[in-house]
Amino acid sequence: MVALITKSLMVITLLGVVATLLIWLVVVRSSNRTLRLATDPAPSLTREANLQGHVRLLSEELIPRSWRHLTNLNRAADYIAAEQKNNGASVGEQVFNVEGRPYRNILAAYGPDHEPWIVVGAHYDVAGDGPGADDNASAVAGLLELGRLLGSSELSRRVLLAAYSLEEPPFFATRHMGSAIHAQSLKKAGRRIELMICLEMIGYFSDQPGSQLFPLPLLRIFYPSRGNFIMVVDRLRSDHGPRLRDAMRSAAPLVVHSINAPTFLWGIGLSDHRSFWQAGYDAVMLTDTAFYRNRAYHTAGDTADRLDYTRMARVIDGLYQYLLIQAAPRPPVSPRADQ
């Protein structure tokens, strides 16, 4: 009986520790308050039209785009490179071979080559033969629109916009991922990277109650049941996620939440940011939470007409504001009178 009581107390204690950790990571670290903005400028209709145009081209014309369909992957890579050049970027590509086939990362550099860099990345391949509008044409469209904004901005250091191939199965979580190739090359070159921001599905939103699911039931206490927000995903003991969240909240009328969570929590590491974690860099994921909200994930139903381009535009507005805060030129410091 004593042993049974002891074991019961241990289980209760363990559950208490887990609950305390979750409350800490959600409430204390994330501070998920919905802020009311003093000014709420509506996103430009041009921005929304640009995003929709990119998504429709990628998901309706340049498909299928899985690892097996090299021709369409190359057509998409060419399109991304051309758009970034038109935006004013210095564009290069990283070619790598997997199973005897050449795949390409498209790298668009904005600002002077001063470190530490900020990398914003999105994969342009698709799982299977579906259209992949949210996964991940939405993020690629965001990357291109972000490039258009950065192309007319003065920056004090390098912001690199990277479009990756081979994020999807069967190469996910292997050294053959385009982002893994890129992250390891940066590490080998000794590049200092302040942060990698991964764009992973940023276009699907729902105002229906119960439309948002979670990896743990307890999270329902702290997050909305409506899938009408964008999420910033970060590891424990990092302040990058909350800082990005706060910058985005201040820039656009958008509900933004963040979570600092252990990497073993399902969904936390399911995109290209994991490659940068493994290379020793800080990284976060900006996402509509994928299959926890979008029931058309990895199906033929993931189409362009289901996306919310107004909220997508606000996501990019918020991210752009964060990049300006981090990479805009600093005013010169006036010398003190006694100097």
C-alpha positions in Angstrom: 0.0 0.0 0.0 2.8 2.4 0.9 4.5 1.7 -2.5 1.2 2.3 -4.3 0.7 5.6 -2.5 4.3 6.6 -3.2 3.9 5.8 -6.9 0.6 7.8 -7.0 2.3 10.8 -5.4 5.1 10.6 -8.0 2.6 10.5 -10.9 0.7 13.5 -9.4 4.0 15.4 -8.9 5.1 14.7 -12.5 1.7 15.8 -13.9 2.0 19.0 -11.8 5.5 19.7 -13.2 4.3 19.2 -16.8 1.3 21.5 -16.2 3.5 24.1 -14.6 5.9 23.9 -17.6 3.1 24.4 -20.0 1.6 27.3 -18.1 5.1 28.9 -18.0 5.8 28.4 -21.7 2.4 29.6 -22.8 1.5 32.3 -20.3 4.8 33.7 -19.0 7.0 33.3 -22.1 4.4 33.9 -24.7 2.2 36.5 -23.0 -0.5 36.0 -25.6 -2.6 39.1 -25.2 -4.5 40.4 -28.2 -3.4 44.0 -28.5 -5.6 46.8 -29.8 -3.6 49.0 -32.1 -3.7 52.8 -32.0 -3.6 52.9 -35.8 -4.9 50.1 -38.1 -3.8 50.9 -41.7 -5.5 48.4 -44.0 -3.1 46.4 -46.2 -2.8 47.6 -49.7 -5.2 46.0 -52.2 -2.1 45.8 -54.5 -0.4 43.7 -51.8 -3.3 41.3 -51.6 -3.5 41.1 -55.4 0.2 40.3 -55.7 -0.1 37.5 -53.1 -3.0 36.0 -54.8 -1.4 36.2 -58.2 1.7 34.4 -57.0 -0.3 31.7 -55.2 -2.5 31.0 -58.2 0.4 30.7 -60.6 2.3 28.4 -58.3 -0.7 26.2 -57.3 -2.6 26.2 -60.6 0.0 26.4 -63.4 3.3 25.1 -61.9 2.1 21.8 -60.6 2.6 19.0 -59.8 5.7 20.1 -57.9 6.9 17.2 -55.8 10.5 15.9 -55.8 9.6 13.7 -58.7 8.6 16.6 -61.0 11.9 18.3 -61.7 10.6 20.3 -64.7 8.0 22.1 -62.6 10.3 22.6 -59.7 12.7 24.3 -62.1 9.9 26.4 -63.6 9.0 27.5 -60.1 12.7 28.2 -59.2 13.0 30.3 -62.4 9.9 32.3 -61.5 11.1 33.0 -58.0 14.5 34.1 -59.2 13.0 36.4 -61.8 10.6 38.0 -59.4 13.4 38.6 -56.8 15.6 40.1 -59.5 12.8 42.4 -60.4 12.5 43.4 -56.8 16.1 44.5 -56.8 17.8 41.6 -55.1 21.2 40.1 -55.8 20.0 36.6 -56.7 22.1 33.4 -56.7 21.3 29.8 -56.5 22.6 26.8 -54.6 22.5 23.6 -56.7 22.7 20.2 -55.0 22.3 16.6 -56.2 20.0 14.1 -54.5 19.7 10.6 -56.0 21.4 11.8 -59.2 19.0 14.7 -59.7 19.9 18.4 -59.4 17.7 20.6 -57.1 18.0 24.3 -56.5 17.8 26.7 -53.6 17.1 30.3 -54.8 18.9 32.9 -52.6 17.9 36.6 -52.8 20.1 39.0 -51.0 18.9 42.4 -49.8 21.1 45.0 -48.1 24.9 45.2 -47.7 26.9 42.1 -46.8 27.2 43.0 -43.1 26.7 40.4 -40.4 24.9 39.1 -38.6 22.4 38.2 -41.3 18.7 37.5 -41.0 17.4 34.7 -43.2 13.8 34.3 -44.1 13.0 31.0 -45.8 10.2 29.1 -47.4 10.0 25.8 -49.3 8.6 25.8 -52.8 8.2 22.0 -53.3 4.8 20.3 -52.7 3.8 17.0 -51.1 2.5 14.7 -53.7 0.5 15.9 -56.8 -1.8 18.4 -55.0 -1.9 22.1 -55.7 -0.2 23.1 -52.4 -1.8 26.5 -52.2 -1.4 27.0 -48.5 1.5 24.4 -48.3 3.5 26.2 -49.4 2.6 28.6 -52.2 1.3 31.0 -49.6 4.7 31.3 -47.9 6.5 31.6 -51.3 4.1 34.4 -52.3 4.8 36.0 -48.9 8.6 35.7 -49.6 8.2 37.4 -53.0 6.0 40.2 -51.6 8.5 40.7 -48.8 11.2 41.0 -51.4 9.2 43.7 -53.2 9.0 45.7 -49.9 12.7 45.2 -49.1 13.8 46.2 -52.5 12.7 49.8 -51.9 14.0 49.9 -48.3 17.4 51.0 -46.9 19.0 48.3 -44.9 22.1 48.3 -42.7 22.9 44.6 -43.1 22.0 41.5 -45.1 18.5 40.1 -45.2 18.6 36.9 -47.2 15.3 35.5 -48.6 15.7 31.8 -49.4 13.4 29.6 -51.4 14.1 25.9 -50.6 13.5 22.7 -52.4 13.0 19.2 -50.9 11.3 20.1 -47.6 8.5 17.6 -48.1 8.7 13.8 -47.8 10.6 11.6 -48.5 13.5 14.0 -47.8 12.0 15.8 -44.7 14.3 15.5 -41.7 17.2 14.3 -43.7 20.5 15.9 -44.8 19.0 16.2 -48.3 16.5 19.0 -47.4 17.3 22.2 -49.3 17.3 24.1 -46.0 19.7 21.6 -44.5 22.1 22.0 -47.4 21.9 25.8 -47.0 22.2 25.9 -43.2 25.3 23.6 -43.2 26.9 25.7 -45.9 26.4 28.8 -43.9 27.9 27.1 -40.8 30.9 25.9 -42.9 31.5 29.4 -44.2 31.4 30.7 -40.6 28.5 33.0 -41.3 26.9 34.7 -38.3 23.1 34.4 -38.5 21.1 36.3 -36.0 17.9 34.5 -36.8 16.2 32.3 -39.4 12.5 32.9 -39.9 10.7 30.0 -41.6 7.5 30.8 -43.4 5.4 27.6 -43.4 1.7 27.9 -44.5 0.6 31.5 -43.8 -2.7 31.7 -45.7 -5.5 29.7 -44.1 -7.6 31.4 -41.4 -11.0 30.5 -40.0 -13.4 32.4 -37.7 -15.5 29.3 -37.0 -15.5 28.2 -33.3 -13.6 25.0 -32.9 -11.7 25.4 -36.1 -8.3 25.4 -34.2 -6.8 22.2 -32.9 -3.7 21.7 -30.7 -1.1 19.1 -30.0 -2.1 19.0 -26.3 -5.6 19.5 -24.9 -4.3 21.8 -22.2 -3.3 24.4 -24.8 -7.0 25.1 -25.4 -7.0 27.0 -22.1 -4.5 29.5 -23.4 -5.2 29.9 -27.1 -8.4 30.7 -29.1 -10.7 28.0 -30.5 -11.0 30.0 -33.7 -8.2 29.6 -36.2 -8.0 33.3 -37.0 -4.4 34.0 -35.8 -0.9 33.5 -37.0 1.5 31.7 -34.7 5.2 32.3 -34.0 6.9 29.0 -32.9 10.1 29.1 -31.0 12.2 26.9 -28.7 12.4 27.1 -25.0 14.9 29.7 -23.6 14.6 32.0 -26.6 13.2 35.5 -26.8 13.2 35.7 -30.6 9.6 34.5 -30.9 8.1 36.9 -28.5 10.0 39.8 -30.0 8.8 38.9 -33.5 5.2 38.5 -32.2 5.3 42.0 -30.5 6.7 43.7 -33.6 4.0 42.1 -35.8 1.2 43.1 -33.4 2.3 46.7 -33.5 2.4 46.9 -37.3 -0.8 45.4 -38.5 -4.4 44.6 -37.3 -3.7 40.9 -37.0 -4.0 38.5 -34.1 -0.5 37.1 -33.4 0.3 34.5 -30.8 3.6 32.8 -30.0 4.7 29.7 -28.2 8.1 28.7 -26.7 7.9 24.9 -26.5 10.1 21.8 -26.3 11.1 20.5 -29.6 9.6 17.1 -28.9 6.1 18.6 -29.0 4.5 17.4 -32.2 4.5 20.1 -34.9 7.1 22.4 -33.3 10.0 21.3 -35.6 8.1 20.3 -38.8 9.6 22.7 -41.3 12.9 24.2 -42.5 13.7 26.0 -39.3 14.7 22.6 -37.9 17.7 22.6 -40.3 19.0 25.8 -38.7 18.5 24.5 -35.2 20.5 21.5 -36.1 23.3 23.8 -37.5 23.4 25.7 -34.2 21.5 28.8 -35.3 18.5 30.4 -33.7 15.3 30.0 -35.8 11.5 30.4 -35.5 8.6 29.4 -37.6 5.7 31.7 -38.7 2.7 29.6 -39.5 -1.1 29.3 -39.6 -0.5 26.0 -37.7 -0.9 23.7 -40.8 -2.9 20.5 -40.1 -4.0 21.8 -36.7 -6.3 24.1 -38.7 -6.2 23.4 -42.4 -8.1 20.2 -43.0 -7.0 20.2 -46.7 -3.3 19.8 -45.6 -1.5 17.6 -48.2 -4.7 17.0 -50.2 -6.1 18.0 -53.6 -8.4 20.4 -51.6 -5.5 22.8 -50.7 -6.5 25.3 -53.3 -6.0 29.1 -53.8 -9.7 30.0 -53.4 -9.6 28.9 -49.7 -6.9 31.4 -48.6 -7.4 34.7 -46.9 -5.3 37.2 -48.8 -6.1 40.1 -46.5 -4.7 38.4 -43.5 -1.8 37.1 -45.5 -1.0 40.7 -46.4 -1.1 41.7 -42.8 1.3 38.8 -41.9 3.8 40.2 -44.4 3.3 43.8 -43.2 4.1 42.6 -39.7 7.2 40.6 -40.7 8.4 43.6 -42.8 8.1 45.8 -39.8 10.1 43.4 -37.7 12.9 43.3 -40.4 13.0 47.1 -40.5 13.4 47.3 -36.8 16.3 44.8 -36.9 18.0 45.8 -40.1 17.2 49.4 -40.8 20.2 51.9 -40.6 20.7 53.3 -37.1 21.0 57.1 -36.8 24.5 58.2 -35.8 25.1 58.7 -32.1 26.0 62.3 -31.3 29.2 62.7 -29.3 28.9 63.8 -25.7 29.8 67.4 -24.9 32.8 66.3 -22.9 34.3 64.2 -25.8 
